[in-house]
Amino acid sequence: MTRPQLTKEQMKDFCDKMCKRFDVEITDKADSQIMAWAGKIVEMAADMSEEEFLKEYTTTLYNIIYVPILPWEDDPANYWSWVSTITHECLHAKQFRDEIFEFPYYYATDTAYRANKEAEALSSGAILYLIFIGDDYDPKQKVKKLGPYGCNSKDQAGAAASIQISMDNYNNLGVVDSEETEYAASLIRGYING
């Protein structure tokens, strides 16, 4: 299978529809004073620079998804990554709403909790990959990005195992484990089928 190619208009439409359906907002990190402060805190607490945090990572606080570049303004070659990222961040917004006090506290202080929540969100990208691209998605590779967030190898192994279970459930049973992933897949199918 080949990666679906989206137009700028489709990417913008995808973001707009995901925002409306899941009550989130996408905004540029560069326009946010909160993200400027967060970058300074991250630099002190994590294994990443303020600049790296601001220019390379998408961050969700409650229902606002802060992006380093607006997805539809990025290179079209990156649109598929944005589909996965926006779906992933919509899941984080749901996690935040479901555990309004616990999520921000434990995400910031407990690496095993953080790895578990990231695995849940990373599963969305894995399922979208399986549906539209193929079966060579490697969860062990994907969870390595948790290292700069302080997640150790045990946390990463647990996250990879959780993602693998989601992938197996999809491959063997056709089960998609989140409303966000199912909706994103339906939008992409619509773009592909015209």
C-alpha positions in Angstrom: 0.0 0.0 0.0 1.1 3.6 -0.5 0.7 6.4 1.8 -2.5 8.5 1.0 -1.7 11.8 -0.5 -3.7 14.7 0.9 -4.1 18.2 -0.5 -3.7 21.3 1.5 -7.5 21.8 1.5 -8.0 18.2 2.7 -5.4 18.7 5.5 -7.2 21.8 6.6 -10.6 20.1 6.4 -9.3 17.1 8.4 -8.0 19.4 11.2 -11.2 21.5 11.2 -13.4 18.4 11.4 -11.3 16.7 14.1 -11.4 20.0 16.1 -15.1 20.3 15.8 -15.9 16.6 16.6 -13.5 16.4 19.6 -13.9 20.0 20.9 -10.2 20.9 20.5 -8.4 23.9 19.0 -5.1 23.9 17.0 -2.8 26.9 17.5 0.7 27.8 16.7 3.1 27.3 19.6 5.0 30.4 18.5 1.9 32.5 19.3 1.6 31.2 22.9 3.1 32.7 26.0 2.1 29.6 27.9 4.2 27.4 25.6 7.2 29.8 26.0 7.0 29.3 29.7 6.5 25.6 29.3 9.6 25.4 27.1 11.7 26.9 29.9 10.3 24.3 32.4 10.8 21.4 30.0 14.4 22.5 29.5 15.0 22.3 33.3 13.1 19.1 33.8 13.5 16.9 30.7 16.3 15.9 28.4 15.4 18.4 25.7 16.2 22.1 24.9 13.6 24.8 25.0 14.1 25.3 21.3 13.6 21.6 20.5 10.4 21.6 22.6 9.0 24.7 20.8 10.0 23.7 17.2 9.8 20.0 17.1 7.1 18.8 19.5 3.3 19.1 19.5 1.8 19.7 23.0 -1.7 19.5 24.3 -3.0 21.3 27.3 -6.6 20.5 28.1 -8.3 21.1 24.7 -5.7 23.2 23.0 -3.2 21.5 20.6 -0.1 23.6 20.3 1.8 22.8 17.1 5.2 24.0 15.9 3.7 24.8 12.5 0.0 24.7 11.4 -0.4 21.3 9.7 -1.9 22.6 6.5 0.9 25.2 6.2 3.6 22.4 6.3 5.1 20.6 3.4 2.5 18.2 1.9 5.0 15.4 2.3 4.3 15.7 6.1 0.5 15.7 5.9 0.3 12.0 6.8 2.4 12.5 9.9 0.0 15.4 10.8 -3.0 13.1 10.5 -1.4 10.7 13.0 -0.3 13.6 15.3 -3.7 15.4 15.4 -5.5 12.1 16.1 -2.9 11.4 18.8 -3.4 14.8 20.4 -7.2 14.5 20.3 -6.7 11.4 22.4 -4.6 13.4 24.9 -7.3 16.1 25.1 -9.8 13.3 26.0 -7.4 11.9 28.6 -7.0 15.4 30.0 -10.8 15.9 30.2 -11.4 12.4 31.6 -8.8 13.0 34.4 -8.8 16.7 34.8 -6.6 16.8 37.9 -4.8 13.4 37.7 -3.7 13.6 34.1 -1.5 16.8 34.2 -0.1 15.8 37.6 0.8 12.2 36.9 1.8 12.9 33.3 4.4 15.4 34.7 5.6 13.3 37.6 5.2 9.5 36.9 7.0 8.1 33.9 5.1 4.8 33.8 1.8 6.8 33.8 3.1 9.0 31.0 4.3 6.0 29.0 0.9 4.4 29.4 -1.0 7.5 28.2 1.5 7.9 25.3 1.0 4.3 24.3 -2.8 4.8 24.2 -2.3 7.8 22.0 0.4 6.3 19.8 -1.9 3.3 19.1 -4.0 5.7 17.0 -1.1 6.3 14.7 -0.3 2.6 14.6 -3.9 1.7 13.6 -4.1 4.4 11.0 -0.8 3.1 9.6 -2.1 -0.4 9.4 -5.4 0.7 7.7 -3.8 2.8 5.1 -0.2 2.0 4.6 0.8 -1.6 5.7 1.9 -3.8 8.4 5.5 -2.9 9.1 4.8 -0.4 11.9 7.3 -0.9 14.7 6.1 0.1 18.1 9.5 -0.4 19.7 10.9 2.3 17.4 8.0 4.7 18.0 8.3 4.5 21.8 12.0 5.5 21.7 10.7 9.1 21.4 9.6 8.8 25.0 13.2 8.8 26.2 13.5 12.6 26.2 10.4 12.7 28.4 12.2 10.7 31.1 10.6 7.3 30.3 13.1 4.5 30.9 13.5 1.3 29.0 11.0 -0.5 31.2 8.4 2.2 30.5 9.1 2.1 26.8 8.8 -1.7 26.7 5.4 -1.5 28.4 4.3 1.2 26.0 5.5 -0.9 23.0 3.6 -4.0 24.3 0.4 -2.0 24.7 0.7 -0.6 21.2 1.3 -4.1 19.9 -1.9 -5.3 21.6 -3.9 -2.6 19.9 -2.3 -3.5 16.5 -3.1 -7.2 17.1 -6.7 -6.4 18.0 -7.0 -4.5 14.8 -5.3 -7.2 12.6 -7.1 -10.1 14.2 -10.5 -8.7 15.1 -10.8 -5.5 13.1 -11.1 -3.6 16.4 -10.2 0.1 16.4 -9.7 1.1 20.0 -10.7 4.8 20.0 -13.5 7.0 18.6 -10.8 9.5 17.5 -9.0 6.9 15.4 -12.2 5.6 13.9 -13.3 9.1 12.9 -9.9 10.0 11.5 -9.9 6.9 9.4 -13.4 7.7 8.1 -12.3 11.2 7.0 -9.2 9.8 5.2 -11.3 7.1 3.5 -13.6 10.0 2.3 -10.7 11.9 0.9 -9.3 8.8 -0.9 -12.6 7.7 -2.3 -13.6 11.3 -3.3 
